Amino acid sequence: MRNLKIAKKFVLLITFAVLLSTIISVVGFIYVHDMADDSKEMYDNYLISINKLGVIQKNNATIDAYSMEALLTNDPNTYSDLKKRIDELASENEKLETKELYPEKVINIDSYSMLKDDYIQGRNNALQLAKDDQDAGYNYYVDHVMSKRIELDGIMTKIQEYFTNKADDMNQHNQSHLKEVSMIFIAVTTIGIILFIAFSLWIVKTIIKPVKHLRHIMKTAEQGELVTSNYKANDEFGQLVTAFNGMITTFKDLLSSTQEASENIVASSEQLSASAGQNTQASEHVASAIQEIAAGSANQLEHIEKTANTMDTMISSFQKITEDTTVVSSQAKESAELSRRGENAMNDVIDQMEVIRSNVTNLGKTIHGLSSRLTEINAMNQTITDIASQTNLLALNAAIEAARAGEHGEGFSVVAEEVRKLAEQSNESAKQITHLIENIQNETNETMESMDVTDAAVETGTTVVHEAGSTFEKIESTFNRIINQFAKISENINQLSSGAMNLQTSMNEIKEIVTNTSEQTQTVSAATEEQLASIEEVESSAENLAKISEELQELVNKFE
């Protein structure tokens, strides 16, 4: 086990835990499945049968009640309705009664069938007798049917008790099985937990023991005793101990080399102090020259930045002009489009005006025709008026002649009077029609005058619309010339902007070169100053190095 990797140890622990959980789950599933089968068996074999028997007994009780009511009723309709209900309940019982409801251990199915058939036959006979004689039917039912009914109920009760006892036995078996399953499941779970805890402690022990050993030898090394470990294994701790042993060996070699090097450092530090003094003077001259170069680069950079800013401003102005030109050109295009739409709209208006003009002309012709027809109607109405006057005169003459005729002319006198009345009514209607025709003619004349005015207005409107359409064509042509001019202006500005941007690119490149030169000069200047400071530090460090070398020798001597 000590040769296994830590990851494999944890995988082994997890696998063991999963295995235990699987065993516990399988055991629980098996016993739960057995209990489910027992419950299903109790439901299918006993509870369903008990329920069916209960329904059959309830139907039998209802049949008995309906039978008694049918035996005692005097209403044929009630009798027929009760008989129909009895047949429906009997049919339902036939569907519910299956072979499983009548176990051979309890009853003889043949005897039960014969008894049931005798009961049904007796009940039907009693009901048939009751149709003619209620007392005879009732007495027959009491003497021959009720005893069989009681005997059948006793059998059904006995069967129910049988199934109830079987269900109780099955329930007690399930309860006993449940206790057994619970004890086994608890035992398996407890054993699994104990095994998992024991296995976990063993795995943890194989990890903690080498950790404690490694901590002990590292504590020993901390105190100055450089010893190696004899722990050997192929796991991570074995590899760690091997690396630690190699580190101790390497550290011992390093201490030996350090002691030799410290002796050499003491000698070399004196030579370094002498060389540092000579380098200080040379570095001072170099630093002065570099600072003068840096100042010139800074002035040159300042002038280039001013030129670059001017170019930026000029390019921004070109871009602003280009944007404004684009906006104006776009607006001019929109105006040209609107002008074109206006021209199309004016063409549509011209077409509509022509249609209106045609309609007005046709309407004028129609009104002239109406005026002519009204004149003809007026002439006809005048004729009707003359006829009515003559009819009235003839009626008057007829009345006079009837009066001369005496009694023989009375009937003719009445007719003449009616004709005279009709003639007067016709004359009055003709006058009213004449009045209406005069009014229509006056309104028609006014309409004709209005039509003349409208026709003149339409003619004027058509002329104005034609002039407006021509104006829109001129506006569209003008906008198209403006758009072309702006396109040329925009092209020239774009060429200027492109040249300015190329110039700006060149200036930026020059600026970048000068900036890099200035930065490099400043870097060199700073490096030179740092070199001066470093040389001074080297002189100081050389003295300190000699002291440190002596202290290092003392520290090395502490490790064995």
C-alpha positions as CSV (number, residue, x, y, z in Angstrom):
1,M,0.0,0.0,0.0
2,R,2.9,2.4,0.7
3,N,4.0,2.2,-2.9
4,L,0.6,3.5,-4.2
5,K,0.2,7.2,-5.2
6,I,-1.9,9.4,-2.9
7,A,-4.4,9.9,-5.8
8,K,-4.7,6.2,-6.2
9,K,-5.3,5.8,-2.4
10,F,-8.1,8.3,-2.5
11,V,-9.5,6.6,-5.6
12,L,-9.4,3.3,-3.8
13,L,-11.2,4.9,-0.8
14,I,-13.9,6.4,-3.0
15,T,-14.3,3.1,-4.9
16,F,-14.8,1.3,-1.6
17,A,-17.4,3.9,-0.5
18,V,-19.2,3.5,-3.8
19,L,-19.1,-0.2,-3.6
20,L,-20.6,-0.2,0.0
21,S,-23.3,2.3,-1.1
22,T,-24.1,0.1,-4.1
23,I,-24.4,-3.0,-1.9
24,I,-26.7,-1.2,0.5
25,S,-28.8,0.2,-2.3
26,V,-29.1,-3.2,-4.0
27,V,-30.2,-4.9,-0.7
28,G,-32.7,-2.2,0.0
29,F,-34.0,-2.4,-3.6
30,I,-34.4,-6.2,-3.5
31,Y,-36.4,-6.1,-0.2
32,V,-38.5,-3.1,-1.3
33,H,-39.3,-4.9,-4.6
34,D,-40.4,-8.0,-2.6
35,M,-42.7,-5.9,-0.4
36,A,-44.1,-4.2,-3.5
37,D,-44.9,-7.7,-5.0
38,D,-46.5,-8.8,-1.7
39,S,-48.7,-5.6,-1.7
40,K,-49.7,-6.1,-5.3
41,E,-50.6,-9.7,-4.7
42,M,-52.7,-8.7,-1.7
43,Y,-54.5,-6.0,-3.7
44,D,-55.0,-8.2,-6.9
45,N,-56.0,-11.4,-5.1
46,Y,-58.0,-10.2,-2.1
47,L,-58.8,-6.5,-1.9
48,I,-60.3,-6.3,-5.4
49,S,-62.4,-9.3,-4.7
50,I,-63.6,-7.9,-1.4
51,N,-64.5,-4.7,-3.2
52,K,-66.4,-6.6,-6.0
53,L,-68.3,-8.6,-3.3
54,G,-69.3,-5.4,-1.5
55,V,-70.7,-4.0,-4.8
56,I,-72.6,-7.2,-5.5
57,Q,-74.1,-7.3,-2.0
58,K,-75.1,-3.6,-2.3
59,N,-76.8,-4.3,-5.7
60,N,-78.6,-7.4,-4.2
61,A,-79.9,-5.3,-1.3
62,T,-81.1,-2.7,-3.9
63,I,-82.7,-5.5,-6.0
64,D,-84.6,-6.7,-2.9
65,A,-85.8,-3.2,-2.2
66,Y,-86.9,-2.7,-5.8
67,S,-88.6,-6.1,-5.8
68,M,-90.7,-5.4,-2.7
69,E,-91.7,-2.0,-4.1
70,A,-92.7,-3.7,-7.4
71,L,-94.7,-6.3,-5.5
72,L,-96.7,-3.6,-3.7
73,T,-97.2,-0.9,-6.4
74,N,-100.4,-0.5,-8.4
75,D,-98.9,1.8,-11.0
76,P,-97.9,-0.1,-14.2
77,N,-95.3,2.6,-15.1
78,T,-93.7,2.3,-11.7
79,Y,-93.7,-1.4,-12.0
80,S,-92.0,-1.3,-15.4
81,D,-89.4,1.2,-14.2
82,L,-88.5,-0.9,-11.2
83,K,-88.4,-4.1,-13.3
84,K,-85.9,-2.3,-15.6
85,R,-83.7,-1.2,-12.7
86,I,-83.7,-4.7,-11.3
87,D,-82.6,-6.1,-14.6
88,E,-79.8,-3.5,-14.9
89,L,-78.4,-4.3,-11.4
90,A,-78.6,-8.0,-12.1
91,S,-76.7,-7.5,-15.4
92,E,-74.0,-5.5,-13.5
93,N,-73.7,-8.3,-10.9
94,E,-73.2,-10.8,-13.8
95,K,-70.3,-8.7,-15.1
96,L,-68.7,-8.5,-11.6
97,E,-69.0,-12.2,-10.8
98,T,-65.9,-14.1,-11.9
99,K,-64.5,-17.4,-11.0
100,E,-61.9,-15.9,-8.7
101,L,-64.7,-14.5,-6.4
102,Y,-65.9,-18.0,-5.5
103,P,-62.9,-20.1,-4.1
104,E,-63.5,-23.8,-4.0
105,K,-62.2,-23.9,-0.4
106,V,-65.3,-21.9,0.7
107,I,-68.2,-22.9,-1.5
108,N,-69.3,-25.4,-4.2
109,I,-69.7,-23.3,-7.3
110,D,-72.2,-25.6,-8.8
111,S,-74.5,-25.6,-5.8
112,Y,-74.1,-21.8,-5.6
113,S,-75.1,-21.4,-9.2
114,M,-78.2,-23.6,-8.8
115,L,-79.2,-21.6,-5.7
116,K,-78.8,-18.3,-7.5
117,D,-80.7,-19.5,-10.5
118,D,-83.6,-20.7,-8.2
119,Y,-83.6,-17.3,-6.5
120,I,-83.7,-15.4,-9.8
121,Q,-86.4,-17.6,-11.2
122,G,-88.5,-17.3,-8.0
123,R,-88.1,-13.5,-7.9
124,N,-89.2,-13.3,-11.5
125,N,-92.2,-15.6,-10.8
126,A,-93.2,-13.4,-7.8
127,L,-93.0,-10.2,-9.9
128,Q,-95.1,-11.8,-12.7
129,L,-97.8,-12.9,-10.2
130,A,-97.8,-9.5,-8.6
131,K,-98.9,-8.0,-12.0
132,D,-102.3,-9.8,-11.6
133,D,-102.5,-10.3,-7.8
134,Q,-100.3,-8.4,-5.5
135,D,-101.0,-10.6,-2.4
136,A,-100.3,-13.8,-4.3
137,G,-97.0,-12.3,-5.6
138,Y,-96.0,-11.0,-2.2
139,N,-96.8,-14.3,-0.5
140,Y,-94.9,-16.3,-3.1
141,Y,-91.9,-14.0,-2.7
142,V,-92.0,-14.4,1.2
143,D,-92.4,-18.2,1.0
144,H,-90.1,-19.1,-1.8
145,V,-87.7,-16.3,-2.5
146,M,-86.6,-14.6,0.8
147,S,-85.1,-17.8,2.2
148,K,-82.9,-18.2,-0.9
149,R,-81.9,-14.6,-0.6
150,I,-80.9,-15.0,3.0
151,E,-78.9,-18.2,2.1
152,L,-77.1,-16.3,-0.8
153,D,-76.3,-13.4,1.5
154,G,-74.8,-15.9,4.0
155,I,-72.6,-17.3,1.3
156,M,-71.4,-13.9,0.2
157,T,-70.6,-13.0,3.8
158,K,-68.7,-16.2,4.2
159,I,-66.7,-15.4,1.0
160,Q,-65.9,-11.9,2.2
161,E,-64.7,-13.2,5.6
162,Y,-62.5,-15.6,3.7
163,F,-60.9,-12.9,1.6
164,T,-60.6,-10.6,4.6
165,N,-58.8,-13.3,6.6
166,K,-56.5,-13.9,3.7
167,A,-55.7,-10.2,3.4
168,D,-55.1,-10.0,7.1
169,D,-52.7,-12.9,6.9
170,M,-50.9,-11.3,4.0
171,N,-50.7,-8.0,5.9
172,Q,-49.3,-9.7,9.0
173,H,-46.7,-11.5,6.7
174,N,-45.8,-8.1,5.1
175,Q,-45.4,-6.5,8.6
176,S,-43.2,-9.3,9.7
177,H,-41.2,-9.1,6.5
178,L,-40.9,-5.4,7.0
179,K,-39.3,-5.8,10.4
180,E,-37.0,-8.5,9.0
181,V,-36.0,-6.2,6.1
182,S,-35.5,-3.2,8.4
183,M,-33.1,-5.3,10.7
184,I,-31.1,-6.6,7.7
185,F,-30.9,-3.2,6.1
186,I,-29.8,-1.6,9.4
187,A,-27.2,-4.4,9.9
188,V,-25.8,-4.0,6.4
189,T,-25.7,-0.2,6.7
190,T,-23.9,-0.4,10.1
191,I,-21.4,-3.0,8.8
192,G,-20.7,-0.9,5.7
193,I,-20.2,2.3,7.8
194,I,-17.8,0.4,10.2
195,L,-15.8,-1.0,7.2
196,F,-15.6,2.4,5.6
197,I,-14.4,4.1,8.7
198,A,-11.8,1.4,9.3
199,F,-10.6,1.5,5.7
200,S,-10.5,5.3,5.8
201,L,-8.4,5.3,9.0
202,W,-6.0,2.8,7.4
203,I,-5.6,5.0,4.3
204,V,-5.1,8.2,6.4
205,K,-2.5,6.4,8.5
206,T,-0.5,5.4,5.4
207,I,-0.5,9.2,4.5
208,I,0.1,10.8,7.9
209,K,3.0,8.5,9.0
210,P,5.4,9.5,6.2
211,V,4.4,13.1,6.6
212,K,5.4,13.0,10.3
213,H,8.7,11.3,9.4
214,L,9.5,14.0,6.7
215,R,8.6,16.8,9.1
216,H,11.1,15.3,11.7
217,I,14.1,15.1,9.3
218,M,13.3,18.7,8.0
219,K,13.3,20.0,11.6
220,T,16.6,18.3,12.2
221,A,18.1,20.0,9.1
222,E,16.7,23.3,10.4
223,Q,18.8,22.9,13.5
224,G,22.0,22.5,11.5
225,E,22.3,18.7,11.4
226,L,22.3,17.7,7.7
227,V,21.2,14.0,7.8
228,T,19.4,12.0,5.1
229,S,16.3,9.6,5.5
230,N,16.2,5.9,4.9
231,Y,12.4,6.0,4.0
232,K,11.8,4.2,0.7
233,A,8.5,4.0,-1.3
234,N,7.1,4.6,-4.8
235,D,4.4,7.1,-3.7
236,E,4.7,10.9,-3.6
237,F,6.3,10.8,-0.1
238,G,8.9,8.4,-1.3
239,Q,9.7,10.8,-4.2
240,L,9.7,13.7,-1.8
241,V,12.2,12.0,0.6
242,T,14.4,11.1,-2.3
243,A,14.4,14.7,-3.4
244,F,15.1,15.9,0.1
245,N,18.1,13.5,0.4
246,G,19.4,14.9,-2.9
247,M,18.9,18.4,-1.6
248,I,20.9,17.7,1.6
249,T,23.8,16.2,-0.4
250,T,23.8,19.2,-2.8
251,F,23.6,21.6,0.1
252,K,26.7,20.0,1.7
253,D,28.6,20.4,-1.6
254,L,27.4,24.0,-1.8
255,L,28.6,24.8,1.7
256,S,32.0,23.4,0.8
257,S,32.1,25.5,-2.4
258,T,30.9,28.5,-0.6
259,Q,33.7,28.3,2.0
260,E,36.3,28.3,-0.8
261,A,34.6,31.1,-2.7
262,S,34.4,33.3,0.3
263,E,38.2,33.1,0.7
264,N,38.6,34.1,-3.0
265,I,36.1,37.0,-2.6
266,V,38.1,38.6,0.2
267,A,41.1,38.9,-2.2
268,S,39.1,40.0,-5.2
269,S,37.2,42.8,-3.3
270,E,40.4,44.7,-2.8
271,Q,41.2,44.7,-6.6
272,L,37.6,45.7,-7.3
273,S,37.8,48.8,-5.1
274,A,40.9,50.0,-7.0
275,S,39.2,49.6,-10.5
276,A,36.1,51.3,-9.4
277,G,37.9,54.6,-8.7
278,Q,39.3,54.7,-12.3
279,N,35.9,54.0,-13.9
280,T,34.3,56.9,-12.0
281,Q,36.2,59.6,-13.7
282,A,35.6,58.2,-17.3
283,S,31.8,57.9,-16.6
284,E,31.6,61.5,-15.5
285,H,32.9,62.8,-18.9
286,V,30.5,60.5,-20.9
287,A,27.5,61.7,-18.8
288,S,28.2,65.3,-19.6
289,A,28.3,64.8,-23.4
290,I,25.1,62.7,-23.4
291,Q,23.2,65.4,-21.5
292,E,24.0,68.0,-24.2
293,I,22.7,65.6,-26.9
294,A,19.5,65.0,-24.9
295,A,18.8,68.8,-24.7
296,G,19.1,69.2,-28.5
297,S,16.8,66.3,-29.1
298,A,14.2,67.8,-26.8
299,N,14.2,71.1,-28.7
300,Q,13.9,69.3,-32.0
301,L,11.0,67.2,-30.7
302,E,9.2,70.3,-29.5
303,H,9.2,71.9,-33.0
304,I,8.1,68.6,-34.6
305,E,5.2,68.3,-32.2
306,K,4.0,71.9,-33.0
307,T,4.1,71.0,-36.8
308,A,2.2,67.8,-36.1
309,N,-0.5,69.7,-34.1
310,T,-0.9,72.1,-37.0
311,M,-1.3,69.2,-39.4
312,D,-3.9,67.7,-37.1
313,T,-5.9,71.0,-37.1
314,M,-5.7,71.2,-40.9
315,I,-6.9,67.6,-41.4
316,S,-9.8,68.2,-38.9
317,S,-10.8,71.2,-40.9
318,F,-10.7,69.2,-44.2
319,Q,-12.8,66.5,-42.6
320,K,-15.3,69.0,-41.2
321,I,-15.6,70.6,-44.7
322,T,-16.0,67.1,-46.2
323,E,-18.7,66.3,-43.7
324,D,-20.5,69.6,-44.3
325,T,-20.3,69.1,-48.1
326,T,-21.6,65.5,-47.7
327,V,-24.5,66.8,-45.6
328,V,-25.4,69.6,-48.1
329,S,-25.1,67.2,-51.1
330,S,-27.4,64.8,-49.2
331,Q,-29.9,67.5,-48.6
332,A,-29.7,68.7,-52.2
333,K,-30.4,65.0,-53.3
334,E,-33.3,64.9,-50.9
335,S,-34.6,68.3,-52.3
336,A,-34.2,67.0,-55.9
337,E,-36.1,63.8,-54.9
338,L,-38.8,65.9,-53.3
339,S,-38.9,68.1,-56.5
340,R,-39.3,65.0,-58.6
341,R,-42.1,63.7,-56.4
342,G,-43.7,67.2,-56.6
343,E,-43.5,67.0,-60.4
344,N,-45.1,63.5,-60.3
345,A,-47.8,64.8,-58.0
346,M,-48.4,67.8,-60.3
347,N,-48.8,65.4,-63.2
348,D,-51.3,63.4,-61.2
349,V,-53.1,66.7,-60.4
350,I,-53.1,67.6,-64.1
351,D,-54.7,64.3,-65.0
352,Q,-57.3,64.7,-62.2
353,M,-58.0,68.3,-63.4
354,E,-58.6,66.9,-66.9
355,V,-61.0,64.3,-65.5
356,I,-62.8,67.0,-63.5
357,R,-63.0,69.2,-66.6
358,S,-64.5,66.3,-68.6
359,N,-66.9,65.5,-65.8
360,V,-68.0,69.2,-65.6
361,T,-68.5,69.4,-69.3
362,N,-70.6,66.2,-69.3
363,L,-72.6,67.5,-66.3
364,G,-73.3,70.7,-68.2
365,K,-74.6,68.8,-71.2
366,T,-76.7,66.7,-68.8
367,I,-78.2,69.8,-67.2
368,H,-79.0,71.3,-70.6
369,G,-80.7,68.1,-71.6
370,L,-82.7,68.3,-68.3
371,S,-83.8,71.8,-69.0
372,S,-85.1,70.8,-72.5
373,R,-87.0,67.8,-70.9
374,L,-88.5,70.2,-68.3
375,T,-89.7,72.5,-71.1
376,E,-91.4,69.5,-72.9
377,I,-92.9,68.3,-69.6
378,N,-94.3,71.9,-69.0
379,A,-95.9,71.8,-72.5
380,M,-97.5,68.4,-71.7
381,N,-98.7,69.7,-68.4
382,Q,-100.3,72.7,-70.1
383,T,-102.1,70.3,-72.4
384,I,-103.3,68.4,-69.3
385,T,-104.6,71.7,-67.9
386,D,-106.5,72.5,-71.1
387,I,-108.1,69.0,-71.1
388,A,-109.1,69.4,-67.4
389,S,-110.8,72.8,-68.2
390,Q,-112.7,71.3,-71.2
391,T,-113.7,68.2,-69.1
392,N,-115.0,70.6,-66.3
393,L,-117.0,72.5,-68.9
394,L,-118.4,69.3,-70.4
395,A,-119.3,68.1,-66.9
396,L,-121.2,71.3,-66.2
397,N,-123.1,71.0,-69.4
398,A,-123.9,67.3,-68.6
399,A,-125.2,68.4,-65.2
400,I,-127.5,71.0,-66.8
401,E,-128.8,68.4,-69.3
402,A,-129.3,65.9,-66.4
403,A,-131.4,68.5,-64.5
404,R,-133.6,69.0,-67.5
405,A,-134.1,65.3,-67.8
406,G,-135.5,65.1,-64.3
407,E,-135.6,61.8,-62.5
408,H,-134.2,60.0,-65.6
409,G,-131.1,62.1,-65.4
410,E,-130.3,61.8,-61.7
411,G,-127.7,59.0,-62.2
412,F,-126.1,60.8,-65.0
413,S,-126.0,64.0,-62.8
414,V,-124.1,62.1,-60.2
415,V,-121.5,60.9,-62.7
416,A,-121.2,64.4,-64.2
417,E,-120.5,65.8,-60.7
418,E,-117.8,63.2,-60.1
419,V,-116.2,63.9,-63.5
420,R,-116.3,67.6,-62.7
421,K,-114.5,67.0,-59.3
422,L,-111.9,64.9,-61.1
423,A,-111.4,67.6,-63.7
424,E,-110.9,70.2,-60.9
425,Q,-108.4,67.9,-59.1
426,S,-106.5,67.3,-62.3
427,N,-106.5,71.1,-63.0
428,E,-105.1,71.6,-59.4
429,S,-102.5,68.9,-59.8
430,A,-101.4,70.4,-63.1
431,K,-101.0,73.8,-61.5
432,Q,-98.8,72.2,-58.7
433,I,-96.7,70.4,-61.4
434,T,-96.3,73.6,-63.3
435,H,-95.1,75.3,-60.1
436,L,-92.6,72.5,-59.4
437,I,-91.3,72.6,-63.0
438,E,-90.8,76.4,-62.7
439,N,-88.8,75.8,-59.5
440,I,-86.7,73.0,-61.1
441,Q,-86.1,75.2,-64.2
442,N,-84.9,78.1,-61.9
443,E,-82.6,75.8,-60.0
444,T,-81.4,74.2,-63.2
445,N,-80.6,77.7,-64.6
446,E,-78.6,78.5,-61.4
447,T,-76.8,75.2,-61.7
448,M,-75.9,75.9,-65.3
449,E,-74.5,79.3,-64.3
450,S,-72.5,77.6,-61.5
451,M,-71.2,75.0,-64.0
452,D,-70.0,77.8,-66.3
453,V,-68.1,79.4,-63.4
454,T,-66.7,76.0,-62.3
455,D,-65.6,75.2,-65.9
456,A,-63.8,78.5,-66.0
457,A,-62.1,77.8,-62.6
458,V,-61.1,74.3,-63.7
459,E,-59.6,75.7,-66.9
460,T,-57.6,78.3,-64.8
461,G,-56.6,75.6,-62.3
462,T,-55.3,73.4,-65.2
463,T,-53.2,76.2,-66.5
464,V,-51.7,77.0,-63.1
465,V,-51.0,73.3,-62.5
466,H,-49.2,73.0,-65.8
467,E,-47.1,76.1,-64.9
468,A,-46.3,74.5,-61.4
469,G,-45.2,71.3,-63.1
470,S,-42.8,73.2,-65.4
471,T,-41.4,75.0,-62.3
472,F,-40.8,71.7,-60.5
473,E,-38.9,70.5,-63.6
474,K,-36.7,73.6,-63.5
475,I,-36.1,73.1,-59.7
476,E,-35.1,69.5,-60.2
477,S,-32.7,70.4,-63.0
478,T,-31.1,73.1,-60.8
479,F,-30.7,70.7,-57.9
480,N,-29.0,68.1,-60.1
481,R,-26.5,70.8,-61.2
482,I,-25.9,71.7,-57.5
483,I,-25.3,68.0,-56.7
484,N,-22.8,67.6,-59.5
485,Q,-20.9,70.8,-58.3
486,F,-20.8,69.5,-54.7
487,A,-19.6,66.1,-55.9
488,K,-16.6,67.8,-57.6
489,I,-15.9,70.0,-54.5
490,S,-16.0,66.9,-52.3
491,E,-13.6,65.0,-54.6
492,N,-11.1,68.0,-54.5
493,I,-11.4,68.2,-50.7
494,N,-10.8,64.5,-50.4
495,Q,-7.6,64.8,-52.5
496,L,-6.4,67.6,-50.2
497,S,-7.3,65.6,-47.1
498,S,-5.5,62.6,-48.5
499,G,-2.4,64.6,-49.1
500,A,-2.6,66.2,-45.7
501,M,-3.0,62.8,-44.1
502,N,0.1,61.5,-45.9
503,L,2.0,64.5,-44.7
504,Q,0.8,63.9,-41.2
505,T,1.9,60.3,-41.4
506,S,5.4,61.3,-42.4
507,M,5.5,63.9,-39.6
508,N,4.4,61.3,-37.1
509,E,7.1,59.0,-38.3
510,I,9.7,61.7,-37.9
511,K,8.2,62.6,-34.5
512,E,8.4,58.9,-33.5
513,I,12.1,58.7,-34.6
514,V,13.0,61.9,-32.7
515,T,11.1,60.7,-29.7
516,N,12.9,57.4,-29.7
517,T,16.2,59.2,-30.1
518,S,15.4,61.5,-27.2
519,E,14.2,58.7,-25.0
520,Q,17.3,56.6,-25.8
521,T,19.5,59.6,-25.1
522,Q,17.8,60.1,-21.8
523,T,18.0,56.4,-21.1
524,V,21.8,56.4,-21.8
525,S,22.1,59.6,-19.7
526,A,20.2,58.0,-16.8
527,A,22.2,54.8,-17.3
528,T,25.5,56.7,-17.1
529,E,24.4,58.5,-13.9
530,E,23.3,55.1,-12.6
531,Q,26.7,53.7,-13.6
532,L,28.4,56.5,-11.6
533,A,26.3,55.7,-8.6
534,S,26.9,52.0,-9.1
535,I,30.6,52.4,-9.3
536,E,30.5,54.4,-6.0
537,E,28.4,51.6,-4.5
538,V,30.8,49.0,-5.9
539,E,33.6,50.8,-3.9
540,S,31.5,50.7,-0.8
541,S,30.3,47.1,-1.5
542,A,33.8,45.8,-2.0
543,E,34.6,46.7,1.6
544,N,31.3,45.2,2.8
545,L,31.9,42.1,0.8
546,A,35.1,41.3,2.6
547,K,33.2,41.6,5.9
548,I,30.4,39.4,4.6
549,S,32.8,36.7,3.4
550,E,34.2,36.4,6.8
551,E,30.7,36.1,8.4
552,L,29.8,33.5,5.7
553,Q,32.7,31.4,6.7
554,E,31.6,31.5,10.3
555,L,28.0,30.4,9.2
556,V,29.3,27.5,7.1
557,N,31.2,26.2,10.0
558,K,28.0,25.8,12.0
559,F,26.7,22.9,9.6
560,E,28.1,19.5,10.1
